[in-house]
Amino acid sequence: MATSERGAAPADGAGADQDAGTASAADCLGPGGPTCTGRGRAGVPLRATLALGVLTVVVGSTALALGSPPRDPLLAAGDTATGSYLAARADGDQAAAAVLAGPYQERPGPPVTARYGGGTAAPLAASRPLQAAPAAPSPAVGALFSPADDDGEPFHHCTASVVHAPAGDLVVTAAHCVHDGGFRTRLVFAPGLHDGFAPYGLWVPTRIQVDPRWISDRDPDHDVAFLRVRRAGRAGGRIEDLTGAERIRFDAPAGRPAQLTGYPEDQDTPVSCRHTADAQSPTQLRFACPGFPNGTSGGPMLTDLDPATGTGSLIGVIGGLEGGGDDLVSYSSRFGKDIAALYRRAITNPGPGAAQPGSRAAASAVMPPAAPRS
């Protein structure tokens, strides 16, 4: 699926956001090998992952069972009843080490003084031409990696962004970026990524939360995930204090000007576009701007941008219908009461009552996702 990440096009003012804490309510082949999350080609819907079991071929009157595909040791079952996964510390550290073993480095970026927007909103003019274009990186938006091993060159498969939360440790992306036949056990978020540098460090999940309805049937109305994160290789510190954060908003009206941003999988800088976030249906938003390729899934859809911070009101992420769209149109699950409930679980629920088995053991009951179509 081709989803977009938030880039840093010139920001217009910020408006009054509804703080979520009190709200009521493909062609996925990347440089390192196939992945399951990416955008489709131009004009082609994003891939739909199939849950593969035993493949049966009928030859004449004889049915031949060809067997199950091999299980993926980098997927874990998690707690399917609650939609949560408690990440193993070793998995995160190994994944971050794999990213740093490739062409990426940590290098301190400019400090962020304002944590999130709260100023006066200014109108967002639509992009001219109406096409996603390279944008300056924003500290609160970054690339999401899922390195398969320590030997191959890592590449980012999705986009994510920091969202305001009481603990200052929350990241949001599309559910299909973190759960595709099982929870991805090796994820790394690099906020503000540019030119091979991670200016605000590498962050790995401690806990992942998705709606159980995403796990059970990949319901496109629930293609949203929240990750609580820690800095890899360092103790303490909160990501929001370093990068600032988007302020989540629920039940935002459709038809408002918005900015969509994402990191293409073959670029270390984002692309961005400004247009309107229209209603595709009561449960889906539609953003008609071409140019969001593989890797932009999970990218933020923002309104009410604050020119002082570059942050705004988060009303969606690339995902949802048709896996997020195609190269012409991007979609998002609408942030209504169900996403609000998921957010509240993410900031309050520690996840499964007991630590889950290590990722390798947990993965034994999980089938790998099907290869995406191009």
WODAGI-V540003 format. One record per residue. RES is the residue in one small letter. PSI is psi in radians with two decimals (none if undefined). D_CENTER is the distance of its C-alpha to the mean C-alpha in Angstrom with 1 decimal. Layout:
RES_PSI_D_CENTER / RES_PSI_D_CENTER
This chain:
m_2.52_11.9 / a_1.74_11.8 / t_2.86_9.0 / s_2.69_9.4 / e_2.78_8.5 / r_2.23_10.9 / g_-3.09_14.0 / a_1.24_17.1 / a_2.88_19.6 / p_2.29_22.6 / a_2.45_21.6 / d_3.02_23.8 / g_2.87_24.8 / a_2.63_23.0 / g_-3.07_24.2 / a_2.14_24.6 / d_2.69_21.4 / q_1.93_21.5 / d_2.19_20.4 / a_-0.46_18.3 / g_-0.42_20.3 / t_0.07_23.3 / a_2.51_22.0 / s_-1.05_23.7 / a_none_22.0 / a_2.82_16.4 / d_1.82_17.3 / c_0.40_15.0 / l_2.09_17.6 / g_3.14_16.7 / p_-0.51_19.2 / g_0.05_18.9 / g_-3.11_19.2 / p_2.48_17.6 / t_2.97_14.0 / c_-0.01_12.8 / t_1.97_9.7 / g_3.10_10.7 / r_2.70_12.5 / g_3.11_16.1 / r_2.98_19.1 / a_2.26_20.6 / g_0.07_21.8 / v_2.25_20.6 / p_2.72_18.1 / l_2.78_15.1 / r_2.62_16.1 / a_2.14_16.7 / t_2.38_16.6 / l_2.46_20.0 / a_1.88_21.0 / l_2.30_23.9 / g_-2.29_26.9 / v_2.22_30.3 / l_2.14_31.1 / t_2.26_34.6 / v_2.27_36.8 / v_2.09_40.1 / v_1.91_42.9 / g_-2.12_46.0 / s_0.18_46.3 / t_2.22_44.6 / a_2.19_41.0 / l_2.13_39.4 / a_2.03_36.5 / l_-0.10_34.6 / g_2.91_32.6 / s_2.66_29.0 / p_2.78_26.5 / p_2.58_26.0 / r_2.59_23.7 / d_2.02_20.7 / p_-0.13_21.3 / l_0.27_17.7 / l_2.49_16.7 / a_2.62_17.9 / a_-0.68_19.0 / g_-2.88_18.2 / d_1.76_19.8 / t_-0.42_19.4 / a_-0.64_21.6 / t_-0.24_19.3 / g_0.48_15.9 / s_2.72_15.6 / y_2.18_15.7 / l_1.94_17.5 / a_2.48_16.6 / a_2.34_19.6 / r_-0.70_20.3 / a_-0.64_21.7 / d_-0.78_18.6 / g_-0.77_16.5 / d_-0.70_19.6 / q_-0.66_20.2 / a_-0.76_16.7 / a_-0.69_17.1 / a_-0.63_20.6 / a_-0.65_19.6 / v_-0.77_17.5 / l_-0.35_20.6 / a_-0.26_22.9 / g_-2.56_21.6 / p_0.30_21.9 / y_2.58_19.9 / q_2.64_21.5 / e_2.26_21.0 / r_2.21_23.1 / p_2.37_23.4 / g_3.10_22.3 / p_2.47_24.1 / p_2.58_24.0 / v_2.06_22.2 / t_-0.64_24.9 / a_2.27_23.5 / r_-0.67_20.7 / y_2.85_19.6 / g_2.72_21.2 / g_0.22_24.2 / g_-2.83_26.6 / t_2.28_28.0 / a_2.50_25.9 / a_2.66_27.1 / p_2.48_26.7 / l_1.92_23.8 / a_2.43_25.7 / a_2.57_24.2 / s_2.44_23.5 / r_2.03_26.6 / p_2.84_26.5 / l_1.52_23.7 / q_2.39_21.4 / a_2.36_18.3 / a_2.74_19.8 / p_2.46_19.2 / a_2.73_18.5 / a_2.51_19.1 / p_2.60_16.2 / s_2.37_15.4 / p_-0.59_15.5 / a_-0.06_12.7 / v_2.46_10.1 / g_-3.05_9.4 / a_2.53_8.5 / l_2.09_6.9 / f_2.69_10.0 / s_1.25_11.5 / p_2.31_15.1 / a_-0.65_17.4 / d_-3.09_20.5 / d_-0.03_22.4 / d_-0.67_24.3 / g_2.77_22.1 / e_2.20_20.5 / p_2.61_16.8 / f_2.70_14.4 / h_2.42_10.8 / h_-0.24_9.0 / c_3.13_5.6 / t_2.68_4.8 / a_2.94_4.2 / s_2.69_7.5 / v_2.29_10.3 / v_2.49_11.8 / h_2.34_15.5 / a_2.71_16.7 / p_-0.68_20.2 / a_-0.11_19.5 / g_0.46_17.5 / d_0.45_15.0 / l_2.40_11.9 / v_2.52_8.3 / v_2.52_5.9 / t_-2.97_2.4 / a_2.54_4.1 / a_-0.63_6.8 / h_-0.23_7.8 / c_-0.38_5.4 / v_-0.32_7.3 / h_1.94_10.4 / d_1.44_12.4 / g_-0.07_16.0 / g_2.88_15.3 / f_2.30_13.0 / r_2.19_12.1 / t_-0.22_14.5 / r_1.64_13.9 / l_2.49_10.6 / v_2.25_11.1 / f_2.24_9.4 / a_1.57_11.8 / p_2.46_12.0 / g_0.33_14.3 / l_2.38_14.6 / h_2.40_17.5 / d_0.62_20.3 / g_0.06_19.6 / f_2.44_19.6 / a_1.62_17.3 / p_-0.29_19.2 / y_0.43_17.7 / g_3.10_17.5 / l_2.33_15.2 / w_2.41_13.5 / v_2.67_13.0 / p_2.52_12.3 / t_-0.49_15.5 / r_2.43_14.3 / i_2.39_11.4 / q_2.18_12.0 / v_2.88_11.5 / d_2.36_14.3 / p_-0.44_17.0 / r_-0.41_17.4 / w_-0.74_14.2 / i_-0.74_15.7 / s_-0.71_19.1 / d_0.31_18.7 / r_0.84_15.2 / d_2.05_16.0 / p_-0.29_14.1 / d_-0.07_14.9 / h_0.58_12.7 / d_1.06_9.4 / v_2.46_7.6 / a_2.52_7.0 / f_2.37_8.5 / l_2.18_9.3 / r_2.33_12.7 / v_2.77_13.2 / r_2.76_16.4 / r_2.24_17.6 / a_2.31_18.5 / g_0.03_22.2 / r_2.58_23.2 / a_2.51_24.3 / g_-3.12_23.5 / g_2.58_21.8 / r_2.37_19.0 / i_-0.66_16.0 / e_-0.54_16.7 / d_-0.45_20.3 / l_-0.64_19.3 / t_-0.24_16.7 / g_-3.06_17.4 / a_2.65_14.8 / e_2.63_13.9 / r_2.05_16.0 / i_2.51_14.6 / r_2.34_17.0 / f_2.66_17.8 / d_0.61_20.1 / a_2.43_20.1 / p_2.55_22.5 / a_2.88_21.6 / g_0.15_23.2 / r_2.61_22.3 / p_2.46_21.6 / a_2.86_18.0 / q_2.30_16.1 / l_2.39_13.0 / t_2.56_11.5 / g_2.85_9.5 / y_1.91_10.5 / p_2.55_12.5 / e_-0.36_12.6 / d_0.26_16.3 / q_2.58_16.2 / d_0.28_15.7 / t_2.64_15.9 / p_2.92_13.8 / v_2.71_15.1 / s_2.71_15.6 / c_2.59_17.7 / r_2.26_19.4 / h_-2.73_20.7 / t_2.53_20.8 / a_1.70_18.3 / d_2.85_20.7 / a_2.03_21.1 / q_-0.61_20.6 / s_3.08_21.7 / p_-0.32_22.0 / t_0.07_18.6 / q_2.48_16.7 / l_2.67_16.3 / r_2.28_17.2 / f_1.81_16.9 / a_1.53_19.5 / c_2.11_19.1 / p_2.82_19.2 / g_0.27_17.7 / f_1.74_14.0 / p_-2.93_14.1 / n_2.43_12.3 / g_-0.30_9.3 / t_-0.12_8.3 / s_2.44_6.0 / g_-0.12_3.3 / g_2.59_6.2 / p_2.51_8.4 / m_2.02_11.7 / l_2.47_14.4 / t_3.02_18.0 / d_0.92_20.9 / l_2.40_20.0 / d_2.05_22.2 / p_-0.38_24.0 / a_-0.51_24.8 / t_-0.34_21.3 / g_0.05_19.0 / t_2.95_16.9 / g_-2.80_17.1 / s_2.10_16.5 / l_2.06_12.9 / i_-0.04_13.7 / g_2.96_10.7 / v_2.61_7.3 / i_2.13_7.8 / g_-2.80_8.5 / g_-2.25_11.6 / l_2.33_14.9 / e_0.60_15.5 / g_0.24_12.1 / g_-0.22_11.1 / g_-2.73_14.5 / d_-2.83_16.4 / d_-0.07_17.5 / l_-0.62_19.5 / v_2.44_17.5 / s_2.58_13.9 / y_2.89_13.3 / s_2.50_11.4 / s_2.37_12.5 / r_2.46_14.9 / f_1.50_14.7 / g_-2.62_18.0 / k_-0.58_19.7 / d_-0.73_17.6 / i_-0.60_14.3 / a_-0.72_16.8 / a_-0.68_18.1 / l_-0.73_14.8 / y_-0.79_14.3 / r_-0.66_17.9 / r_-0.68_17.6 / a_-0.62_14.8 / i_-0.22_17.1 / t_-0.54_20.3 / n_2.14_20.1 / p_0.00_20.4 / g_-2.72_19.3 / p_2.58_21.8 / g_-0.62_25.3 / a_2.68_26.0 / a_2.39_24.1 / q_2.80_22.8 / p_2.75_24.4 / g_2.67_23.3 / s_-0.61_20.5 / r_-0.74_23.1 / a_-0.74_25.3 / a_-0.51_22.6 / a_-0.22_21.4 / s_-0.36_24.9 / a_0.24_24.4 / v_2.27_21.2 / m_2.57_21.4 / p_2.65_19.3 / p_2.74_17.4 / a_2.67_19.5 / a_2.39_19.3 / p_2.69_17.7 / r_2.67_20.3 / s_none_20.7
